[in-house]
């Protein structure tokens, strides 16, 4: 059984733990990234007042995005940026390997 990598981002502090861990009671935003091998990376956060970056993983193919109110999640790679919609969607090909995940204040729109 593959273990998801869970990251908890809260304010200035970021803690990482290997294995399945319950979401924090204060976490309002959640992003699940799925790779081409079927593993998942879960990012939870309580606030986006201070923008935070997380180094991405290779082979991203899909996401489930539930941003906190007033927050937006984007993928960045070089000069390119892509804001993830709210809901389930596919990762654009240009961002599947080595993109940085950025959580910041902003608007998010429903996936079509």
N, C-alpha and C positions, 0 to 999 in steps of 0.2 A: 504494500500500500504506500502510495507516495504521500509525503507530508507537505502541506502548504507552508509557505514562508509567510509569516504574519508580521506586519510592521505596524506599530502604533505611533502616530505622530500627534503630539499635543503641544501647542504653543511653540516654545523654543526647543523643548526637549524631544528627542527621538530615541525610542528604544526598539531593538530588534530581538526577536526570539525565533528559534527554529522549532517547528512543530505546530500543531493545531493549538490555538489559544482562543479563549472566549473574547468577544469584543468588549471593550471597556464600557462601563455603564454610562460614562460621560461622552462617549464617541457619538457624533451626530452624522458624520460623513463616512461613506464606505465605498471602496473601489476594489473590485475583484478582477484581476488580470489572468487570463488563461493562456498557456503556451501551447505550441504545436505538439508537445509531448503529453499534454493533459494535466500538467501540474498547474497549480494556482498560486498567485501571490495576492494577499489581502492587505490593503492599506486602509486603516481607520484613523480618523482624526476628529478632534473636538472643535477646532477653530481654524479659520484661514486668515485671521487678522495679520499674522506674520507669514508671508509666502514661504513655502517649504518645498525643497527639491528632494527627490528620491531617484537614485540611479536605477534605470530600468533593467530588464533582463532580456535575453535574446529569445527569439521565437514567439513573441507575443502574437496572438491571433484574434482574441476576443476580449470583451470587457463587460462588466456589469457595474454601472456607475450610479450611486445614490449619494449625490453631494449634499453637504450640510447647507442650510439656507444661506444664500448670498455668496456661495463658494462655486468655483469652477475648477475643473481638473483638465489640464492640458498635457499633451505629449510634445516634447521639444527635441529636435535633432538638428544640430548646426543652426542655420538661420531659419529653419522651418518650424512651424508650430501648428498644432491641431487641437482644438477644444473638444473634449469628449461630450457627447450628448448624455442626457439622463435616461437610463434604462440599459438595455442590452444592445451591443453592436460589435462590428468587426473592426479590428485595428487596421488602419490604412497601411499598405505595403511599405511605404517610406519610413514608417515608425516601428516596424516589427522587431528590429534589432538595434540595441544600444540607445534607445531614446530615454530622455529624462522625464520623469513624471513631476509635474509642478501643480501644487495645490495653492490657490490664491483667491482673493476676492474677485467676484465677477458673476456674470449671468450664465446659466446653463439652460439648454433647451431640450425638450423631449426627443428621443430617437424616433425616427419615422419607421 
